[in-house]
Amino acid sequence: MTGAQAESIKKSLENIGAKDLYIQGLQSSMARKDSINMNLVMNLKGVLGDLNDEDVNVKVDKGVVYVDISDKLLFKSGSFEVTPKAKTVLGKVAKVLAAQPEIEFMVEGHTDSKQLISGGNLMEDNWDLSVKRATTIVRILQDTYGIEPKRMTAAGRSEYMPVTENDTPEHRAANRRTRIVILPQLDQFFQLLEKK
């Protein structure tokens, strides 16, 4: 083997070692993010534990934490006016969110496929209803529980992201929900990549 070949092999081995360290760093960052998400899920399940699983569902999917709260806990039918029970549920969620000030999240309103009967109110259709419900929740989190507005996004999904078919009253009830989506902190992940 010539000296040039030996030097080339040495550089290749150094590159492989650097890539292995980079991969280990990424795996460590992903594990840390997963453990933070699991801690968040456990805290949410802990504070919401006394509520029926059909009414509140906390889960992690592809690194994103979702909190689904049924329509019947938060709103009167076809309205964006909150029920008295809503503040209790939102207070519990706000307690966990307030303890994690670096977390940003989105509040999504979801409806079933039944067309909204306007009746002279401010809403034209399910798009309006879903957005109004999301902004109502965001305002409560901000005004009542002091969550910083820059951490929140309000969004309406109308009837277009159902969790099940809209073919029975029970299925339609499952589709009427408010979802809090804990957004992954991609900027921190990209900062880790840039450091490597």
N, C-alpha and C positions, 0 to 999 in steps of 0.2 A: 504494500500500500504506500502510495506516495504521501508526502507531507501535505499536499493540497487536498487529497482525498480525506486524510485524517482530520484536517481542519474543517472540511465540509461536514463530516459526520459529527464532529464536536458541536458545530453551530446548529445542526439539525436537532441534536439531543437537547441543547439549550432552549431552542424554540419549543420543542415538545414539553419541556419542563415548565416554561413560562405559560404555555397554553393550559397545562394541567393546573397550575396555580390559579389562572384566570377562571377556569371552570369550577374549581373548588370554591373560589370567592363568590361566584354566581350562585352555586348551590347553597352556600352558607346564607347569602342574602335572601334567597327564596325560602329557606327554612325559617329564617327570622321573620319574614313577612307572614308565612303560614302560621307561625306560633302567635304572632300579634293578632291575626284574624281569629284564630281559635280562642284566644283570650277574650276578644271582643264578643264573640258568639256566646261564650260561657257567661260573661257578664250580662249580656242581653237576656239570655235564657233565665239567668238567676233573678233578675228584676221582674221579668214577665212570667215567671213560673206559675203564678196563681191563675193565669188566664188559660182558657181552653185552647188546646192545640189547633182546633179548627178555626179559631179566631185570630191567632197570632202564630206565624211560622218564621223561624229564624234559621237560615241555612247559608252555607258557603258553596259557591259554584264557580269553578275556574278562577279562584283567588279573589272573588268578589263576595262581600257579605250582603245578604238580602234579608230585610225584615218585612214580611207581608202582614198587614193588619186588615182584617175584614171590614167591609163597608158598614156592617151593622154595629160595630163598636164605635165608629167615628161619626157617621152621618145619618141624617134622616133620609128616607127614600127620595131619590131624585133631587136632592138638595146638597148644597155645600155648607149648610149650617151644621155645626158640630153638636153632638149629643153631650149630655153631662158626663158620661163615662169616658169620652174622648180625652178630656184633660188629664184624667187619672192615667190612662194608657200612655199618652204623650209625655207626661211628667216622668214616667219610669224610663222611657226611651231617652228623653232629654238628659236624665241623670248620667247615663252611660256615655252619651255623646259629649256632654260637657267635660267629662273626665278625660277625654281624648281630644284636646284642642287642635291637634295637627290633622285630624281627619276631616275630609270634605265628603259631602254626601248629596244625593239627589233624592227628592221626594217626587214619586210618580203617582199620578191618579190613574186608575183603571176602571172601566165600566163594563157592563155586559152589552149584548148586542140589541137590547130593546131600545127602540127610539124614544128619546126624551120627549115628553109632552110639554111643549113650551109654556102654555098657560099664562103668557104675558110676563114671564120672569126674564132675567138677564141672560139666559142661556139659549142658544140656538139649537144645539145638538150635544151629543156625548163628548165631542172634543171640548166644548166649552165647560161641560160639567167636570170632566177629568182635570182640566187645567185649574178651574176654580177650586176644586178640592185640594189639589197640590199646593196652591198658593195660600189657602186657608191654613193648612198644616204648617207651612213654612212661617207664616206670620205668628202663629201660636208659639212655635219653637223660639222665634226671635223675641216676641214681645212679652210672653209669659215666662219663658225659661232662660232668656238671655243668651241663646245660641247666636254667635256672630253671623250676620247675613252673608258675609263673603265666603262662608264655608258651605252654603246651601245653594242648590239649584232646584227650581220647581219645574216639573214637566207633566204634560198630559199625554196619555197613550190611548185614550178613548177605549174602543172595544177591540183594538187591533193586536193586542198581545195577550190573548186569553190563556189561562192555565189549563182549561178544558173546553169542551164543546159548550155552546150556549143552548143546549137542547132540553134541559130540564130546569125547574126552579132552583134545585140544589146546585147545579153546575153554574147557572147564571149568578147565584149568590157567591160562589167561589171566585168568579171573575171580577166581581165588584170589590175592589180592594185598593188600599194605598200601600205602595211599596217604598221603603227607604233603602236606597242602594248606597252602601259605603264604597266610595270610589277608591280604586287602587291608587297609590301614590307613585305615579309613573315618573314624576320628576326626580324623586329620590332614587328610583331604580336606574334611570338614565345617568344620574350623577355617579352612581357606582360603576356603570359601564365606562364613563369617561375617565374615571380614576385609573382604570386598568389600562 
